[in-house]
């Protein structure tokens, strides 16, 4: 008797009940790995070689503190993003840990790229990294003073530390030490390290001259965080080809410049570059010769075998029944058969994402019948409403609307002061006429709360650009609830030269999601079309 026959003959088995459970709450709802949703099932074979390469890089970096770059290649759906969860699950394991794994989605805009990396590292590592970095500075440059109650003298530690971390790095050194040594300024120092916008008065309290919006300051802070971490930091950069796809050669070159700086200037980093196989050669050739010569050998993920697919379904169904507190059927593949999996595997050609998608389609047919609703495409990207992501969405919206109006929209970026690094500048061209448009988005935590002081400083940056004639029209994106006398006063002063785009979490997410799909809804199309038309008025 086959397993299937035995399964159906079991007295305890109530097929109707099992099918009802399947209909109410189908298994395997997701076939796309995402950096913000853990993957519960792992089939190690396809990524075994990649695992070994990354673990080797981690081991060597732990020994000599030298940063390494390990490319992981594969076609779409081969499990590149899933690799992040493999590394994450093992980061505290006895064999290869400890290390800290940080998911870094492709930067959505060519501005504030170092701040994008910084935000990802801090989100994952938390205040523990601030404390470890401060402790590293105290260990190297501090000296306990006092007879009864020993303590560090802030000024003494700073004076020694700035000899090794001069110039732009000195501000970060001061803030790390104040975070650790000054209880009264700890909260303010934390905000500086998180990249929050600070008033001029708050900056003066910290006795610094800069904030984390500036690329050089952010890079100096990242360098200190990496050096201060007691364990290697693994930066898992998903969609390494993303900047080119979104912003062309200019965006890709700026992104690669940041990667080069991280690789060459920081210690204790393992950079995992997840990239599509067919574009890797172009990305590789953008790197300079020293970077290419030190880069680890790329590893390509292998396809699923039929055995891999069967094991995936087996593990998924066991987990499904256990989550529903129901005894696992003896035919673990139920309601699927091996013939169903043969068909799914054949159609998938070994691509894991496609194989799982085909299995889900087979399940739908079995559970809901032949008229089952087709599977909707699932997003394979993460939406985090950082300032860089929102600026990137605005850039894409302008490109989409401009194309419809016959207007060429070209993104420009500048390097140098905070003004240019926190603002995207566009050239709008039609019929030989050109106009420049500036866009700024404040660095805020929630789009459902007022932008506060951050919105005011964003408006000030645009005001300065308008006054210097760098742009003819400016756009500021702020939360719907943004208020404040200073912000309102500056907005009123700029009058028709400033267009205010008010967003909340839902509308900001919709803008990011739609522009990722290269489309705009009715309201978005009307706003950006009017904006472009206004620039030529």
N, C-alpha and C positions, 0 to 999 in steps of 0.2 A: 504494500500500500504506500502510495506517495505521501509526502508531507502534506500536500494539499488535501488528499482524500482523508488522511488522518485528522487534519484540521477540521474539516467539515463534519466529521463523524463524532467529534467530541461533544458529549452531552452538555458540558458546561458552556459550550460556545453558542451564543445567541447572535447569529449573523445579522439579524435585523437591528439589534441594539448597536453593534459595532458600526454598521453602515449609517445609522442615525447620528452617532457621535461624529463620524467623518463628515456628514453633511452639515452639521451644526458648526463644526470648527475644523475645517480641512487642514491637513498637515502640509508641511513644506510650502508655506505661503511665499517665501522669498527665494529668488534665484540669483540675486545680485548682492555681492559683498559691498558693505559700506564701512567707512572708517568710523562712523558714530554708532553702529549697531553691532555688537559682538556676534561672531559666528559660533554656533554651538557644536557643529559637526566638522570634523577635520579628517581628511584622507591624506596621509602624509606622503605617499609615494610621489605624486607629481611635483612636489616642492622639496623633496629630500636633498637634492644636490644644492639647491639654493639655501636651504637651512644651514647646511654644513659650511658653505662659503661665508654666510653672515656670521655664524658662530665663530669661525676662524678669525674674521676681522675683529669681532668683539674681544676675543681672547688676546690677540696681539695688541690691540689698543689698550686693554686693561694693563698689559705689561709695560708698554713704552709711552703711553699717553698720546701717541701720534694718531691724528685723524685719518680715516680711511673712507674710500668711496666704493661701494659695491653695487654695480648695476644688476637689476633683475629684469629680464626681458620676457615678453610673451605677447601673443595677439590678444585682441579684446575677448574677455570672458575666460581667460586661462587661469585666473586665480591670483593675479598680482596683488590686489587689495586684500585678499584673504591672507596673504603672507604677513600682513601687519598683525592680524589677530593671532597667528601662529607664534610670532615673536613676542607679542604682548603676554600671551598665556604662559610663556616659559621664562619671563624676565626675572622671576625670583626662584627659579628651579635650581636644584643642586648641581646639575650638570653644566649649565651654561651661564647662569646668573651669578650675582645680580647685575642688572643693567636697567636703564630707563628707556622705554620705547615711546616715541612721540610721533603721532600721526600728523603729517603736514600735507593738507590738500594743496593742489596746485594753486599758486597765488593768482587771484582773479584779476589783478591789475598790476601794471608795471611800476606802480608807485607804492611806497611803504613796504617793500618786500622784506627787508630785515625785521620790521615790526610784526609782519605776518609770522615769520619764524619765531620771533620772541614770544608772541602771544601763544603759539602752539606749545612751546617748551614750558612756559609758566603755567598754562592751563593743566598740563599733565604733571609737572613736577611740584607745583604749589610752593608754599612758603618754605618748605624744607630746603629747596635749592637756594633761596635767599640766605637762610641760616648757615648752610654749608659753605657758601661763598664768603660770607662774613667771617666764619670761623677759620677758613683758609687764610684770609688776610691777617687775622689776629695771630694765628700760629706763626706766620712768616715775619710779620712786622711788629707785633705787639710785645709788650713787656709789662707784666703785672707789677704794680707799684702800690706801696702802702705797707704798713707793719701789721696792723690789726685786721683791717678790711681791705684786702687787695683788689685792685681794679685796674682796668686799662685806661690810659689817658688818650682821649680821642685825638687831640692835636698831635700828640707824639706818634701815634700809629699812622695817621694820615701823612705826616711829613716824611716818614720813611717809605710808605707805600707809593707815594706819587713819584718817587725817583724811578721806580720800575714801571709805573702806570701813569705817565705824564699826559699833559694836554687834555684831549677830549675824554680820556679814560678817567681822569681824576674826579669828575663829577660822579661817575658810577661808583668809584671807590668810596667817596664820602657818603653816598646814600646807603650803600651796603653796611657801612660801619655805624651809621646813625640808626639804621633798622635794628641792629644788634645791641648797641650800647646806650641809646637814648630813648627811654620809655616815653617821654613826652612827644618825640618826633617819629616814633615807630610807625604810627598809622599813616602819617604824611609820607614817610619814606616808602612804605608799602605801596601807596598810590603811585608814586613816581616810578617804582619798579614794575608796576602793572601796566604802565603806559597811560594812566589816566591824565586828563587835562588838568593843569594846575594854574591857579591865578598867579600874577606876578608877586603878590605878597607871600604866597606859599612857597614859590621858588626861592625867594629871598630868605625865608625861614630855614630852608635846607642849605643855604649858602652855596647854591649851584648856579650855573649860567645857562643850562640847557635842559631839554626834556626829551623823552624817548621818541618823539616824532622824527627827529633828525637821524638820518641813516647811519652816520658815523658814530653817534652816541649809542644807538641801538646795537651796532656791531660790537662796540667796546663792551657793552653790558653782556651781550651773548658770550663774548670771549671769556669774561670773568665767570659767568654762570657755568660754562663748560669746564673751565679750569677748577672751579670750586666744587663741582659735583664729585662725590666720593666714588661714584660708579660711572662707567661709560654711558653716554647718551646716544641712543640710536634714533636718528632722524629718518623716519620712513616717509619719503617724498613720493606721494602718489601722483600718477599722471605727469611724469617729468616732461612730457611733450606739451602739456597744457598751455603754457605761456605762448608758444608759437601758434597753436590752434586758435587762441583767443585774440592775441595782439600782434601776431606776425613776427617778423625778424627782430624788430626793435625790442618788443617785449621779451623775446627769448634771449637776446643778448644781455639785457639788463638782469634777467633772472640768472643766467649763467655767471655773470660777474659776481653776484651775491654768493652763489655756490662756490666759486673760486675763493672768495674771501673767507667763507666759513671753513673751507677745506685747508687753506694755507695759513690762516691766522689763528684758528681755534685748536685747542688740544682736546683730547678725550671724546671726540665725536666719531660715530660710525654713520656715514650717510648712505642710506639704501635708496638707490634711484630706480623706482619702478617705471618702466617705459615700454611703449609698444615696440615690438621687434623691428618693424619696417621703417621706423623713423630714427632708430638709435644711431645709425651711422652719421646722420646729419647733426644730431645733438652732440655726438662724440667729437666731430670735427670743429665744433664751436669752442671747445675747451682749448686752452693753450697747451703747448708742448709739455711743460713740466707737470701739469695736471694729468694729461693723458698718460704720461710715462709712469705715474704713481698709481693710477687707477687700477682697481682689481679687475680680473678677467670677468666679463659679463657671463651670467648664468641664465639659460633659457628654461622656463618651466615646461615640463613635458605634459602631453595630453592625458586625459582620463583613459584608462583601459576599461573594458566591459566589467572586469572584476572590481575596479575602483567604483564604478557607478552602482553596482549591486551592493557593495559595502556601504556606500553613502546612503542608499535607500534603507538598507537594513538598520543602520544606526539611527537614521531619522525616525523610522517607524517605532523602534524600541523607545526612543525618547518621547515620542508623541503619546504612546499609550501610557507610559509611566506618568507623564505630566497630567493626563486625564484620569489618573488613579484607576486604570483598568488593566486587568491581566493581559499581558502580551500574548497574542495568538501564537500557536505553534508554527503556523505559516507566517513567518515574520514579515514577508513581503506583502501580505494581504492589505488592500484588495488588488494589488498588482500581481502580475505573473512574470516569469522570466521572459516570456514572449513579448510582453509590454516593454520590458527593459531592453530587449534586443532591438525593438523598433526605435525606442528613444535614443539608444546609443548609435544606431546606424544613421539617424537623422542629424545627430549632433556632431559627427565626425571627431569625437573625442574632446570637444571643447566643453569644459565643465559647466559653464553657465548655460550653454545651449542644451546640454544633457539634462540638467536639473529642470530647465524650462519645459523640455519635452515630457519629462516624468510628471510634472505638475499638470500638463495638458491631458496626459493619459488618466491621471487621477480624476480630473474634472469630468471626463467622458464617462468613467465608471460610476462616479458618485452622482452626478447630475444628469447623465444621459447625453445623447448626441447633440442636444441643443444647448450645451453648456456655453456660458458667456466667455468669449475669448479673453485670454490673459492681457491685461494692460501692461505696457512697457514700464519697467521699474527704473527709477533713477539710480545711477551708479556714482553719484557725487554727493557731497555733504554741504548743506547750506548752513553756514555760520555767518551771522549778520555783522561781521566786522566792517570797519570803515573801508578797508581795501576791497572787500567783496561787493559792497554797495556801490563804490566808485566804479568797479568793473562792470556791474550791471547797468549803471547809467551810461557808461561808454558803449556797451553793446546796444542799448536802446537807441542812442544817437546814431549809431551805424545803421541800424535797421530802418529807423525813420528817415534818415538821410538818403538811403538807397531808394526808398519809395518816392522821394521828392526830387531825385536827380541831383542831390548834393553830395559831394565827396567829403566824408568826415575822416580826418586824419588825427590820430592821437599823438600828442607831443609830450615829452617829459623832460625835465631839467634836473641837473644835479647841483648840490651846493647847500644853501640854507634851508631851514625848515619850511619856509614859505613855498618853495618850489617842490619840495619832496612830499608835502602833504596835499598837493593840489594837482589835478589832472587838467591839462590844457589841450584844447582841440582847435584845429584849423578847419573851418567850413568853407568849401570852395564850390562855386557854380558860375559858369560863364565868364571866367576870368576874374571874378570878384571873390575876395577872401575876407573872412572875419574870424576873430579868435574868441573862443569861449572858455572860461575857467569854471571848474567844478570842484567843490570841496565838501567833504563829509567829515563831521567831527568823530573823534574816537570815543564811542560811548558803549555802555554795557547793554542797555535795553532800549528798544525802539518803542516801548510802551510807557516810557517815562520822559520827563523833560530833558532836553539836551544840556541844560544848565550852562555853566561857564564854558564847557567845551564848544557849544554852539556859538557862543559869543566870539571865541578866539578863531573859530572857523570863518565867521563873518569878517573879522578884522583882517585875516589873510587875504580874503577876496577884495576887501576894500583897498588894501595896499596895491594889489595887482591892477585894479581899475585906475587908481590914482597915478600909477606909473605908466599907464597906457599899454600894459602887457596884454590885456584882454579888453574887448569892448562890451562884453556881457558876462555876467557871473551867475552861477547856479549853486545854491546851498541846499543840501539834503539834511533835514532835521526831523526829529520825532514830532508827531502831531501835537503833543502837549508842551512843546518847548515854549517857555515864557522868559521873563526877565527883562528888567528895564534897560540894561546895557545892550542886550541882543535886539530888542525892539527899536531902540534908539539908532543903532547902527544900520538896521534894515531900513528904517524910515529915511535915514540920511542918504542911503544909496538909491532909494526910489526905484525907478523902472529899470535901472541897470542891474538890479539883483532879483533873480527869480528864486522863490522859496519852494522847494519840493518837500511837502510834509508827508511822512510815512509812519506807519506803525509796524509791529512785528508781522502782521498778515500781509499788508501791502508791500512791505520790503521783501518778504519771502516770495511773494507772487512775482515781483519784478525780477528777482534773481532767477527764479525757476523759468519764467517765460523767456527771458533773454538767453538762458542756457539752451533753450529749444529754438532759438532764433525766431521768436515771434513776440508780438505785443497784443494785449487785449485792447478793447475799444478806448478805454480811458487813457491807457498808457500811450497808445498811438496818437491820440488827440493832444496830449501834453507835449510829447517830444516833437511832433510835427509843428505845433504852435511855437515851441521854443526855437526851432531851427528857422522858421519863418520870421520870427521876431529878431533874430540875429542879423537878418538881411534888411530889416526895415530901416 
